[in-house]
Amino acid sequence: MTDYVETFTCQKCKGQASGIGHLCHPNKSALPFKCEFCGKETDDARHVCQKMIPSLEYQCKKCGRLSVYDTSLCEPELVSGD
């Protein structure tokens, strides 16, 4: 059986995003969500917790937000390790 993830059209870039949207433009109707790192249920789609910080690998070229997943941003690029 295949599990399908509900998607959302981002109002900023018009691309497909997860159900909570891109961090650049969150889908407020999909809140609250449960953080996969700390288990907290939150109404903040841009939630960042201590456990998440070492996993932040992507930055949006448009707004500068950091994310664990490239699919959470409108224009993701890898954060340089320099």
C-alpha positions in Angstrom: 0.0 0.0 0.0 1.3 3.5 -0.9 0.9 6.4 1.5 0.2 9.7 -0.2 1.3 13.0 1.2 -1.3 15.8 0.9 0.3 18.7 -1.1 -0.3 22.4 -1.2 0.4 25.0 -3.9 2.8 27.6 -2.5 1.5 31.1 -3.0 5.0 32.5 -3.4 6.6 30.2 -6.0 3.5 28.2 -7.2 5.4 25.0 -6.6 4.0 21.9 -4.8 4.8 21.7 -1.1 4.0 19.4 1.8 0.6 19.9 3.5 2.0 22.6 5.7 3.4 24.5 2.7 6.9 26.0 2.2 8.5 27.7 5.1 8.5 30.9 2.9 4.7 30.8 2.8 3.1 28.3 5.3 -0.3 26.8 4.8 -2.0 28.0 8.0 -5.1 25.7 7.5 -2.8 22.7 7.9 -1.8 23.7 11.4 -1.1 22.5 14.1 1.5 19.9 13.2 3.7 17.6 15.3 7.5 18.2 15.1 9.3 15.0 14.1 12.3 16.0 16.1 10.9 17.0 19.5 7.3 15.7 19.3 5.9 19.1 20.2 2.5 20.0 18.6 2.7 23.6 17.4 0.9 26.2 15.4 4.2 27.6 14.1 5.1 26.1 10.7 8.6 27.7 11.1 9.2 25.9 14.4 12.9 25.1 15.1 13.9 23.2 18.2 17.4 22.3 19.6 17.2 18.7 18.2 16.6 20.1 14.7 19.5 22.5 14.5 22.3 19.9 13.6 20.1 18.7 10.7 19.5 22.1 9.0 21.1 21.7 5.6 19.2 24.0 3.2 18.6 27.7 2.9 16.1 29.5 0.7 17.7 31.7 -1.9 14.6 34.0 -1.8 14.0 34.5 1.9 17.0 33.1 3.7 15.0 30.6 5.9 16.8 27.4 7.0 15.3 24.0 6.7 16.1 20.3 7.2 14.5 19.4 3.8 14.9 21.0 0.4 11.2 20.5 -0.3 10.3 22.9 2.5 11.7 25.9 0.7 10.8 27.8 -2.5 14.4 28.0 -3.8 16.6 25.7 -1.7 20.4 25.6 -1.8 22.7 23.6 0.3 24.2 25.6 3.2 28.0 25.7 2.8 30.0 23.9 5.5 32.8 26.5 5.3 
